[in-house]
Amino acid sequence: MSQKQLRGSMVGMGMIFDETYRPFFENAHHEGLFDRRFGDVDVQLTAVATRTGTRAEAYRDIAPDGMKNFVSSTGEDSVQELLKQSELDFVCVATPDDRHYEVAKEVLKAGKHLLVEKPSVLDLHQVDELAKLAKENNVLSKVVYHKLLDPDHKKLRTLVHDNILQHVNTGYCTLLEPKLISGSQFSEWITGRNPGTYVAVHYIKLIDFTFGGKLKTVTATGQRGLVGDKDGTTWDSVQQRLIYEYDDGREAAFDIHTSWVTPDNFPGYVEQEVQFRFDNGIWNGHSRKRGVELTVEEKTPFEMKQSINNHYNGTFVEPWGARSQRGYGIEVIERFARELAYVKHGGSAETELDRLSEIQRFSYNDLSADRQVVAAVHALEVILERAASGAPDGVVRVNDENGGLVLYLPGCAEPEVLYQPAV
Ligand SMILES: NC(=O)c1ccc[n+]([C@@H]2O[C@H](COP(=O)([O-])OP(=O)(O)OC[C@H]3O[C@@H](n4cnc5c(N)ncnc54)[C@H](O)[C@@H]3O)[C@@H](O)[C@H]2O)c1
């Protein structure tokens, strides 16, 4: 076994653990990580923390030989227990959306490198606090945005970066999740939540990272009545609009439509479509209809789907006989592990801080570069909360004369400052 190691851990072992972290840890356990810059690095899943421990033990039963020895902590203090493992290098946080911040804070305070699921956090004050802790403790704090690694989105960004597609004007994106997500999968934490924060954030990051610019305005509306009460705080679907301004003073508007009440017999796992219009071009993308249509008697579209995304996270028998699970959803986690391996093992201990700041400069995944995305999420959360309490149609302006994030409600003379410093 290699002398160089990365000891990883998980907080939360739900759906996304099973889809992406589990295959990452299993692949890395089997093959290690190799790069000329850091050599051969052994990766272990050392510890896990979950609410009840049921999923941790279910995984232990099926984990490959050599991976069954992780320490499992449960209950209220599970994260503190996990962080007592002094040898730990990094912690992946995959708890429900509104439980990232508290866990991430503990991880950074303990001086461990952090990889947190999207949406990183729900409030700009929280992102400030986490960025400060990461800096003070000299650790990485990274967010998972796998859509940036989707080859189609990489191509979009390459065309924008190379100025072949010039000046985005407008865009629309839609991501519709099946009912089983809101019905059974998230039943423990669905109350008071919305599909916008859960999935629009993928597209907010794509837009923010690909086109740059300054976020100016956020508006949002949505529908209720299926997952929860029609007047309650739990949303079925959400429509959000973002206005950005670019260096030349021109603007672009983006509409992002999300839901988690699509019928379960929809032909794909999720519906995902985008259009971006430029001064000199147009990009139309459909992540579900990438060319495959599959029908299997008595299996599609429930047990198997008709239009399958083999790029995100597919299971295959490779041409050389091995079974594999691969795709950009797993690649994004491996990329984080490679960045960390470079920091830790890519040179002498004396130059580790230089490597750390080099990796902290990656704006695609560093928490410090997630401020506009968190601002859009923060605004969305507040607009929906006010709508549910009888004050709909709020508009949040970013960096105006009253503050960094300011809510304007129809009929209210006084704006409400949600975040005072500049975003
Ligand atoms: N990258 C993606 O495309 C993608 C896809 C799905 C989910 N996610 C994100 O991943 C996160 C988890 O989603 P999921 O689908 O796996 O949810 P899930 O409900 O299936 O699983 C949540 C897990 O967190 C654990 N948990 C809950 N509260 C905890 C706490 N306080 N301390 C420790 N463990 C706790 C639960 O025991 C469970 O194991 C969410 O933030 C979600 O937005 C990302």
The ligand as a MOL file (V3000), in Angstrom:
LIG
                    3D

  0  0  0     0  0            999 V3000
M  V30 BEGIN CTAB
M  V30 COUNTS 44 48 0 0 0
M  V30 BEGIN ATOM
M  V30 1 N -25.0220 16.8820 -6.6880 0
M  V30 2 C -26.2910 16.5570 -6.9520 0
M  V30 3 O -26.7720 16.5070 -8.0590 0
M  V30 4 C -27.1840 16.2180 -5.8130 0
M  V30 5 C -28.2260 15.3110 -6.0090 0
M  V30 6 C -29.0060 15.0040 -4.9150 0
M  V30 7 C -28.7840 15.6310 -3.7090 0
M  V30 8 N -27.7870 16.5430 -3.5690 0 CHG=1
M  V30 9 C -27.5540 17.2630 -2.3050 0
M  V30 10 O -27.0380 16.3520 -1.3620 0
M  V30 11 C -27.5790 16.6140 -0.0760 0
M  V30 12 C -28.2070 15.3540 0.4790 0
M  V30 13 O -29.2110 14.9220 -0.4260 0
M  V30 14 P -29.6670 13.4080 -0.4820 0
M  V30 15 O -30.4800 13.2820 -1.7160 0
M  V30 16 O -28.5270 12.4690 -0.3160 0 CHG=-1
M  V30 17 O -30.6230 13.3900 0.8400 0
M  V30 18 P -31.1780 12.1630 1.6540 0
M  V30 19 O -32.3660 12.6430 2.4020 0
M  V30 20 O -31.3030 10.9560 0.7750 0
M  V30 21 O -30.0020 11.8430 2.7290 0
M  V30 22 C -29.6480 12.7150 3.7600 0
M  V30 23 C -28.6340 12.0350 4.6870 0
M  V30 24 O -28.2010 12.9810 5.6590 0
M  V30 25 C -28.2540 12.3830 6.9630 0
M  V30 26 N -28.4890 13.4610 7.9290 0
M  V30 27 C -29.5750 14.2710 8.0410 0
M  V30 28 N -29.3750 15.1890 8.9970 0
M  V30 29 C -28.1360 14.9460 9.5130 0
M  V30 30 C -27.3540 15.5560 10.5160 0
M  V30 31 N -27.8010 16.6270 11.1730 0
M  V30 32 N -26.1240 15.0320 10.7930 0
M  V30 33 C -25.6560 13.9700 10.1070 0
M  V30 34 N -26.3470 13.3550 9.1210 0
M  V30 35 C -27.5720 13.8440 8.8340 0
M  V30 36 C -29.3750 11.3800 6.8880 0
M  V30 37 O -29.1910 10.4040 7.8910 0
M  V30 38 C -29.1710 10.8380 5.4550 0
M  V30 39 O -28.1690 9.8420 5.4960 0
M  V30 40 C -28.5720 17.7690 -0.2500 0
M  V30 41 O -27.9530 18.9810 0.0980 0
M  V30 42 C -28.8720 17.7720 -1.7330 0
M  V30 43 O -29.1770 19.0590 -2.2540 0
M  V30 44 C -26.9680 16.8140 -4.5970 0
M  V30 END ATOM
M  V30 BEGIN BOND
M  V30 1 1 1 2
M  V30 2 2 2 3
M  V30 3 1 2 4
M  V30 4 1 4 5
M  V30 5 2 4 44
M  V30 6 2 5 6
M  V30 7 1 6 7
M  V30 8 2 7 8
M  V30 9 1 8 9
M  V30 10 1 8 44
M  V30 11 1 9 10
M  V30 12 1 9 42
M  V30 13 1 10 11
M  V30 14 1 11 12
M  V30 15 1 11 40
M  V30 16 1 12 13
M  V30 17 1 13 14
M  V30 18 2 14 15
M  V30 19 1 14 16
M  V30 20 1 14 17
M  V30 21 1 17 18
M  V30 22 2 18 19
M  V30 23 1 18 20
M  V30 24 1 18 21
M  V30 25 1 21 22
M  V30 26 1 22 23
M  V30 27 1 23 24
M  V30 28 1 23 38
M  V30 29 1 24 25
M  V30 30 1 25 26
M  V30 31 1 25 36
M  V30 32 1 26 27
M  V30 33 1 26 35
M  V30 34 2 27 28
M  V30 35 1 28 29
M  V30 36 1 29 30
M  V30 37 2 29 35
M  V30 38 1 30 31
M  V30 39 2 30 32
M  V30 40 1 32 33
M  V30 41 2 33 34
M  V30 42 1 34 35
M  V30 43 1 36 37
M  V30 44 1 36 38
M  V30 45 1 38 39
M  V30 46 1 40 41
M  V30 47 1 40 42
M  V30 48 1 42 43
M  V30 END BOND
M  V30 END CTAB
M  END
